[in-house]
Amino acid sequence: MNEPAVRFLTNLLGIYSPSGKEQYIANFLATQMKQMGFEVGIDSIGNVIGVVGDGNPVILLCGHMDTVAGHVPLRVEEGKIYARGAVDAKGPLAAMVMAALAASKEPAFKGKIILASVVEEEATSKGVRHLITQGINADYAIFGEPSGVENITIGYKGQIQLKITIKTETGHASTPWLYDNALEKAYELWKKIRSACAFPSMDPQETPFTSITVCLVKMTGGQGDSVIPFEAEMNLDVRVPIQFTTAQVYDKMIKIIGNYQNANPHVDINASVQDTVEPFEASKASPLVHAISLAVRKVTGKPATLLRKTGTGDMNLLGKAMNLPIVTYGPGDSHLDHTLDEHIVIEEYLSGIDVYKETILKLAELYNKNNS
């Protein structure tokens, strides 16, 4: 067993770092990486940027050090490490650090590795958005998120965070037949939207990745007893498939809302977009997909599976902003994200290190061969 790698991950997991409270783990990570031999800095918003090696190609490894809120007691049992962030995504982050260090020490390695550990991935994607504005240049990029050691994520759906406000006249709760109830109207509208975006639909070709889905994540309204609710608010999480832009799906939402508004002229409805992320899918033919697929087969003895996920990741943002080969990969079972049972299998974590390392070496080899 690679005890230094396991100890490094365990130490990271011992630091509670929910989004917005990453300063302590950032300082710890920067100190550890400096001791390992990285050139390290912490940028103006708290991202830790480490560099090892020199020249070309430039390989960007990007992970996040924040987690969702909530403690999972740190413990090691039966070859597994339990803790908040074990898979999402300190496991992949630690694996990338160890792999970058190991690859840079190989005599045949020629190139530079930039390791970015970003803040607030679980909340606002503030960290990766800042990286984009700073203009990091790279030839290849890998995001560290749990895909499973044998899988490579090449696609994510986009997202629209939509807030809808419904206002009506109000009156006494003893005469509900005289007034429209804003909460009831909000729920009626939600049912219209849910019906229009139902999955599975009648189309047999539709998959979760190619469908528009909408989730009601919050609904509020009402002032208390004896008052008919006159204002309600609901927040919708809309996931956008690869064949659409967020603007096209937003237009679909507005048409549904408009039809409901026309049928309910005494109800005032306002929709506003809180945030959007475009869908993204990497090219299966890219040299990066080729290199990491070879690495997975070499380490696991099995062919890699390419995944397209219904979630949304930082890869969407960087993939749209930078024209470069990019994938998401990392050890860990993503079904354990944000759960009370979150844990990573130590052997899978160590295999993930090997896959990252072999990918880095293969990318450098291919790049220098093609540019010699």
C-alpha positions as CSV (number, residue, x, y, z in Angstrom):
1,M,0.0,0.0,0.0
2,N,1.1,3.5,-0.8
3,E,1.1,4.8,2.8
4,P,2.1,8.5,1.9
5,A,-0.8,8.7,-0.6
6,V,-3.3,7.3,1.9
7,R,-2.0,9.5,4.7
8,F,-2.3,12.6,2.4
9,L,-5.9,11.8,1.5
10,T,-6.8,11.1,5.2
11,N,-5.3,14.4,6.2
12,L,-7.4,16.3,3.6
13,L,-10.5,14.5,4.7
14,G,-9.8,15.4,8.3
15,I,-10.3,19.1,7.4
16,Y,-13.9,20.2,7.2
17,S,-14.2,22.5,4.2
18,P,-17.8,23.3,3.1
19,S,-18.1,25.8,0.2
20,G,-17.0,29.3,1.3
21,K,-14.9,28.0,4.1
22,E,-11.9,26.6,2.3
23,Q,-9.1,28.8,3.8
24,Y,-7.7,26.2,6.3
25,I,-7.6,23.4,3.8
26,A,-6.1,25.7,1.1
27,N,-3.3,26.6,3.5
28,F,-2.7,23.0,4.4
29,L,-2.7,21.9,0.8
30,A,-0.3,24.7,-0.3
31,T,2.1,23.8,2.5
32,Q,2.0,20.1,1.7
33,M,2.5,20.7,-2.1
34,K,5.5,23.0,-1.5
35,Q,7.1,20.3,0.6
36,M,6.5,17.9,-2.2
37,G,8.3,20.1,-4.7
38,F,5.5,22.1,-6.4
39,E,5.7,25.8,-7.0
40,V,2.6,26.9,-5.2
41,G,0.5,30.0,-4.8
42,I,-3.0,30.9,-3.5
43,D,-4.8,33.3,-5.8
44,S,-7.0,36.2,-4.8
45,I,-10.2,34.1,-4.3
46,G,-8.5,31.2,-2.5
47,N,-7.7,28.7,-5.3
48,V,-4.5,26.8,-4.7
49,I,-2.3,26.7,-7.9
50,G,0.6,24.3,-8.0
51,V,3.1,23.8,-10.8
52,V,5.6,21.0,-11.4
53,G,7.7,20.4,-14.4
54,D,8.5,22.7,-17.3
55,G,8.0,23.1,-21.0
56,N,5.3,21.5,-23.2
57,P,2.8,20.0,-23.1
58,V,1.0,21.9,-20.4
59,I,-1.5,19.6,-18.6
60,L,-4.1,21.1,-16.3
61,L,-5.4,19.0,-13.5
62,C,-8.3,20.7,-11.8
63,G,-10.1,19.5,-8.6
64,H,-12.1,21.1,-5.9
65,M,-11.4,21.2,-2.2
66,D,-14.8,22.3,-1.0
67,T,-17.6,19.9,-0.1
68,V,-21.3,20.2,0.6
69,A,-22.1,21.0,4.2
70,G,-22.5,18.2,6.8
71,H,-20.1,16.0,8.7
72,V,-19.4,12.4,8.0
73,P,-17.2,11.1,10.8
74,L,-13.7,10.2,9.5
75,R,-12.9,6.6,9.9
76,V,-11.0,3.8,8.1
77,E,-12.8,0.4,8.0
78,E,-12.3,-2.7,5.8
79,G,-10.2,-1.0,3.2
80,K,-12.4,2.1,2.9
81,I,-12.1,5.7,4.1
82,Y,-15.3,7.3,5.2
83,A,-15.6,11.1,5.3
84,R,-17.4,14.0,3.8
85,G,-15.6,14.6,0.5
86,A,-14.1,11.1,0.2
87,V,-15.4,10.8,-3.3
88,D,-16.7,14.3,-4.0
89,A,-14.0,15.3,-4.5
90,K,-11.0,15.1,-2.2
91,G,-10.3,11.5,-3.3
92,P,-9.8,12.6,-6.9
93,L,-8.0,15.8,-5.9
94,A,-5.5,13.9,-3.7
95,A,-5.0,11.3,-6.4
96,M,-4.2,14.1,-8.9
97,V,-1.6,15.6,-6.6
98,M,0.1,12.3,-6.0
99,A,0.0,11.4,-9.7
100,A,1.4,14.8,-10.8
101,L,4.3,14.4,-8.4
102,A,5.0,10.8,-9.5
103,A,4.8,11.6,-13.2
104,S,7.1,14.6,-12.9
105,K,9.8,12.4,-11.4
106,E,9.9,10.0,-14.3
107,P,13.1,10.5,-16.3
108,A,11.2,10.4,-19.6
109,F,8.7,13.1,-18.7
110,K,8.8,16.4,-20.5
111,G,6.1,18.9,-19.9
112,K,4.5,21.1,-17.2
113,I,1.6,20.1,-14.9
114,I,-0.6,22.8,-13.5
115,L,-2.7,21.5,-10.6
116,A,-5.6,23.8,-9.6
117,S,-7.5,23.2,-6.5
118,V,-10.5,25.4,-6.7
119,V,-13.1,26.8,-4.3
120,E,-16.9,26.7,-4.2
121,E,-17.5,24.1,-6.9
122,E,-20.4,22.8,-4.9
123,A,-22.0,26.3,-4.7
124,T,-21.2,28.9,-7.4
125,S,-18.3,27.5,-9.4
126,K,-16.5,30.7,-8.3
127,G,-13.1,29.0,-8.4
128,V,-13.2,27.7,-12.0
129,R,-14.9,30.9,-13.2
130,H,-11.9,32.9,-11.8
131,L,-9.5,30.5,-13.5
132,I,-11.2,31.3,-16.8
133,T,-10.9,35.1,-16.3
134,Q,-7.2,34.7,-15.5
135,G,-6.6,32.9,-18.8
136,I,-4.9,29.7,-17.8
137,N,-3.4,28.2,-21.0
138,A,-3.1,24.4,-21.3
139,D,-2.9,21.7,-24.0
140,Y,-5.1,19.3,-22.1
141,A,-7.3,19.4,-19.1
142,I,-8.7,16.8,-16.7
143,F,-11.3,17.5,-14.0
144,G,-11.1,15.4,-10.9
145,E,-14.6,14.1,-10.1
146,P,-15.7,10.6,-9.2
147,S,-16.4,8.6,-12.4
148,G,-15.3,5.2,-11.1
149,V,-11.7,4.0,-11.9
150,E,-12.8,2.3,-15.1
151,N,-15.0,5.1,-16.5
152,I,-14.3,8.4,-18.2
153,T,-16.9,11.2,-18.2
154,I,-17.0,13.0,-21.5
155,G,-20.4,14.8,-21.3
156,Y,-22.6,16.7,-18.8
157,K,-25.9,18.3,-19.3
158,G,-26.3,22.1,-18.9
159,Q,-28.4,23.8,-16.2
160,I,-30.8,26.7,-15.7
161,Q,-31.6,27.9,-12.2
162,L,-35.0,29.5,-12.7
163,K,-37.0,31.5,-10.1
164,I,-40.7,32.1,-10.7
165,T,-42.7,34.5,-8.7
166,I,-46.6,34.4,-8.6
167,K,-48.7,37.2,-7.3
168,T,-52.5,37.4,-6.8
169,E,-55.0,39.5,-4.9
170,T,-55.6,38.5,-1.3
171,G,-58.5,38.1,1.0
172,H,-59.7,36.3,4.1
173,A,-59.1,32.6,4.3
174,S,-62.7,32.1,5.2
175,T,-63.7,32.9,1.6
176,P,-61.2,31.0,-0.6
177,W,-63.7,30.8,-3.5
178,L,-63.5,34.6,-4.0
179,Y,-59.7,34.9,-4.6
180,D,-56.9,33.1,-6.4
181,N,-54.5,31.5,-4.0
182,A,-50.9,32.2,-5.1
183,L,-49.5,29.0,-3.6
184,E,-52.2,26.9,-5.4
185,K,-51.5,28.8,-8.6
186,A,-47.8,28.2,-8.3
187,Y,-48.4,24.5,-7.8
188,E,-50.7,24.4,-10.8
189,L,-48.1,26.0,-12.9
190,W,-45.5,23.6,-11.6
191,K,-47.7,20.7,-12.7
192,K,-47.9,22.2,-16.2
193,I,-44.2,22.5,-16.5
194,R,-43.6,19.0,-15.0
195,S,-46.1,17.5,-17.5
196,A,-44.4,19.2,-20.5
197,C,-41.0,18.0,-19.5
198,A,-41.9,14.5,-18.2
199,F,-39.3,11.8,-18.5
200,P,-39.5,9.2,-19.9
201,S,-41.5,10.6,-22.7
202,M,-43.2,9.0,-25.6
203,D,-40.0,9.2,-27.7
204,P,-38.3,5.8,-27.5
205,Q,-35.0,7.4,-28.6
206,E,-34.9,9.7,-25.7
207,T,-32.4,9.0,-22.9
208,P,-31.8,10.8,-19.6
209,F,-28.8,12.6,-21.2
210,T,-30.9,13.8,-24.2
211,S,-34.0,14.9,-22.3
212,I,-35.0,18.2,-20.7
213,T,-35.7,17.6,-17.1
214,V,-37.1,19.9,-14.4
215,C,-37.0,19.6,-10.6
216,L,-38.9,21.7,-8.2
217,V,-36.3,22.4,-5.5
218,K,-38.1,25.0,-3.4
219,M,-41.5,26.6,-3.0
220,T,-42.4,29.3,-0.5
221,G,-45.4,31.5,0.1
222,G,-48.1,32.5,2.5
223,Q,-48.2,35.0,5.4
224,G,-49.9,33.0,8.1
225,D,-53.4,32.0,9.4
226,S,-56.6,33.5,7.9
227,V,-54.8,35.2,5.0
228,I,-55.1,33.8,1.4
229,P,-51.5,33.6,0.1
230,F,-51.0,36.5,-2.4
231,E,-47.4,35.8,-3.3
232,A,-45.5,32.5,-3.9
233,E,-42.1,31.7,-5.2
234,M,-40.7,28.6,-6.6
235,N,-37.2,27.6,-7.7
236,L,-36.7,25.1,-10.5
237,D,-33.6,23.2,-11.5
238,V,-33.7,22.7,-15.3
239,R,-31.2,20.3,-16.9
240,V,-30.4,21.0,-20.5
241,P,-29.4,18.2,-22.9
242,I,-26.5,18.5,-25.4
243,Q,-28.7,19.2,-28.4
244,F,-30.1,22.4,-26.9
245,T,-28.7,25.7,-25.6
246,T,-29.8,27.1,-22.3
247,A,-31.5,30.0,-24.3
248,Q,-33.6,27.5,-26.3
249,V,-34.7,25.6,-23.2
250,Y,-35.5,28.9,-21.4
251,D,-37.7,29.9,-24.3
252,K,-39.6,26.6,-23.9
253,M,-40.1,27.4,-20.2
254,I,-41.3,30.8,-21.1
255,K,-43.9,29.5,-23.6
256,I,-45.3,27.1,-21.0
257,I,-45.5,29.9,-18.4
258,G,-47.0,32.2,-21.1
259,N,-49.8,29.7,-21.9
260,Y,-50.6,29.4,-18.2
261,Q,-50.6,33.2,-17.8
262,N,-53.0,33.6,-20.7
263,A,-55.4,31.1,-19.1
264,N,-55.1,32.9,-15.7
265,P,-55.1,36.6,-16.6
266,H,-55.6,37.7,-13.0
267,V,-52.4,36.1,-11.9
268,D,-49.1,38.0,-12.2
269,I,-46.2,35.7,-13.1
270,N,-42.5,36.7,-13.4
271,A,-39.7,34.3,-14.3
272,S,-36.0,35.2,-13.8
273,V,-32.8,33.2,-14.5
274,Q,-30.5,32.9,-11.5
275,D,-27.7,31.2,-13.3
276,T,-27.0,29.1,-16.4
277,V,-24.4,26.6,-17.5
278,E,-24.3,25.3,-21.1
279,P,-24.2,21.6,-21.8
280,F,-20.9,20.1,-22.9
281,E,-19.6,17.0,-24.5
282,A,-16.0,16.3,-25.3
283,S,-14.9,14.7,-28.5
284,K,-14.4,10.9,-28.2
285,A,-11.7,11.2,-30.9
286,S,-9.4,13.5,-28.9
287,P,-5.9,12.5,-28.0
288,L,-6.8,12.9,-24.3
289,V,-9.6,10.4,-24.5
290,H,-7.3,8.1,-26.3
291,A,-4.5,8.5,-23.7
292,I,-6.7,8.1,-20.6
293,S,-8.5,5.1,-22.2
294,L,-5.1,3.4,-22.7
295,A,-4.2,4.3,-19.1
296,V,-7.4,2.7,-17.7
297,R,-6.8,-0.5,-19.6
298,K,-3.2,-0.6,-18.5
299,V,-4.0,-0.1,-14.8
300,T,-7.3,-2.1,-14.5
301,G,-6.9,-4.6,-17.4
302,K,-10.4,-3.6,-18.6
303,P,-11.6,-1.3,-21.4
304,A,-12.7,2.2,-20.3
305,T,-16.3,3.1,-20.5
306,L,-17.2,6.6,-21.7
307,L,-20.0,8.2,-19.6
308,R,-22.4,11.0,-20.4
309,K,-23.9,12.3,-17.1
310,T,-27.2,14.0,-16.3
311,G,-25.5,16.4,-13.8
312,T,-23.5,19.5,-14.5
313,G,-19.8,20.1,-13.8
314,D,-17.0,22.6,-14.0
315,M,-15.9,20.9,-17.2
316,N,-18.9,22.6,-18.9
317,L,-17.6,26.0,-18.0
318,L,-13.9,25.4,-18.9
319,G,-14.8,23.3,-22.0
320,K,-16.9,26.1,-23.4
321,A,-14.3,28.8,-22.6
322,M,-11.1,27.0,-23.8
323,N,-10.7,25.1,-27.0
324,L,-8.8,22.1,-25.8
325,P,-9.2,18.4,-25.2
326,I,-10.9,17.9,-21.8
327,V,-12.5,15.1,-19.8
328,T,-13.6,14.4,-16.2
329,Y,-12.2,11.4,-14.4
330,G,-11.6,10.2,-10.8
331,P,-11.8,7.3,-8.4
332,G,-14.9,6.9,-6.4
333,D,-18.6,6.0,-6.8
334,S,-20.5,9.2,-7.6
335,H,-23.7,7.7,-6.2
336,L,-22.2,8.3,-2.8
337,D,-21.8,12.0,-3.4
338,H,-23.4,14.1,-0.6
339,T,-24.6,11.0,1.3
340,L,-24.1,9.9,4.9
341,D,-22.4,6.8,3.6
342,E,-19.7,8.7,1.5
343,H,-16.5,6.7,1.3
344,I,-13.8,5.7,-1.1
345,V,-12.2,2.3,-1.5
346,I,-8.5,2.7,-0.8
347,E,-7.4,0.3,-3.6
348,E,-9.6,2.3,-6.1
349,Y,-8.0,5.6,-4.9
350,L,-4.5,4.1,-5.5
351,S,-5.6,2.8,-8.9
352,G,-6.9,6.3,-9.7
353,I,-3.4,7.7,-9.0
354,D,-1.9,5.2,-11.4
355,V,-4.4,6.1,-14.1
356,Y,-3.7,9.8,-13.8
357,K,0.0,9.2,-13.8
358,E,-0.1,7.0,-16.9
359,T,-2.3,9.5,-18.7
360,I,0.1,12.3,-18.0
361,L,3.0,10.3,-19.3
362,K,1.2,9.2,-22.4
363,L,0.0,12.7,-23.2
364,A,3.6,14.0,-22.9
365,E,4.9,11.2,-25.0
366,L,2.3,11.7,-27.8
367,Y,2.8,15.5,-27.7
368,N,6.5,15.4,-27.9
369,K,6.4,12.7,-30.6
370,N,4.1,14.8,-32.7
371,N,6.1,18.0,-32.2
372,S,9.6,16.7,-32.5
